[in-house]
Amino acid sequence: MQFSERRTIWPTIRPYVMVFDGTLALIVFLILSVSAFTMFSAGMDAPGRFEDHMRNTLIAFVVMWIAAIMPPQLLMRFAVPIYTVGVALLIAVAMFGLVKKGARRWVNVGVVIQPSEIMKIAVPMMLAWYFQKREGMIQWHHFIVGGVILAIPGVLIMRQPDLGTALLVLAAGFYVIFFAGLPWKILATLTAIGLASLPVAWSMLHDYQRQRVMTLIDPTTDPLGTGFHIIQSMIAIGSGGIWGKGWTNGTQTHLEFIPERTSDFLFAAYSEEFGLIGNIVLLVLYLLLIGRGLLIAANAPTLFSRLLAGAITMIFFTYAFVNMGMVSGILPVVGVPLPFMSYGGTAFMTLGLGIGMLMSIQRHRKLVQS
């Protein structure tokens, strides 16, 4: 192709390429590269798992690109419809959803979907829209309404039961309410009420959820049952040492001692093969991702954009913190994937959508300033 021809083509494709924030795209690309190497090794004994993971990565990229093209004003228009449809689907799940592994989390609408995943993005969008409409005149009762908006999907998801997803949805919504200016007095009051209600909350937990908490305190009480996941993952992390055992050389991984080694416990497989140095590299990448997201949020031109970008960024933090915490044995096992690392279709698309929204907000800021 001649140079003159490339100059002719570039103006045509430039608007579709320049939607990406270079810094954010580079960070995500590096995490996905680490993910591909780790998944290839962890999925060696699961035929098709690596190929499916790469397909999910491609789909997430397409979702990210579509979201990056859409301006924040359009995202704001979609906030109420997406939230309404999501709640309706959660009600449909409660009434006639599909039951898998003892949980009612899916519904067939022509295709089988998990509506709770939609709410990870729909809830912060809805709350950001709500506070944007009241910018400059937010009062204490608006935070109560925001709490109700958050509680409806949170309760519906907990009843499925799906504690991990419910915690993520509640966290995403709380971040929006906090960034909107939640007074410290209200926050302190809610914290006190939450601590006081712990005995009631404990009585409302399912038996398997209580067992997870007790296993966290002492996993050796049931080393071949509920404590097996945590014990084996901690052995894998510790056996990696400083430098790790080397790519594809993890014994705990390939002797199948690590359950769910391609999904929730992928971090244990990664730690065994890449060691402490690999963990530091991954932590730095996540810190860069969170830092870039918060910078985009701080520079966003509207309240809606700031709240949404801040909440999405903190969702990534919550994903990473909870997953690494549960795999390391400092948090209960709640089934939260490691962002852009763990195997999963719907979760990957949700994360890609979040990155695309951040890129859209950053691009819109540049257009406004120019």
Buried (B, 14 or more C-beta within 10 A) or exposed (E): EEEEEEEEEEEEEEEEEEBBBEBBBEBBEBBBEBBBBBBBBBBBEBEEBBEBBBEBBEBBBEBBBBBBBBBBEEBBEBBBEBBEBBBEBBBBBBEEBEEEEEEBBBBEEEEEBBBBBBBBBBBBBBBBBBBBEBEEEBEEEBBEEBBEBBEBBBEBBBEBBBBBBBBBBBBBBBBBBBBBEBEEEBBEEBEEEEEEEEEEEEEEBEEEBEBBEBBBEEBEEBEEEBBBBBBBBBBBBEBBEEEBBEEEEBEBBBEEBBBBBBBBBBBBBBBBBBBBEBBEEBEEBBEBBBEBBBBBBEBBBBBBBBBBBBBBBBBBBBBBBBBBBBBBBEBBBBBBBBBBBBBBBBBBBBBBBBBBBBBBBBBBBEEEEE
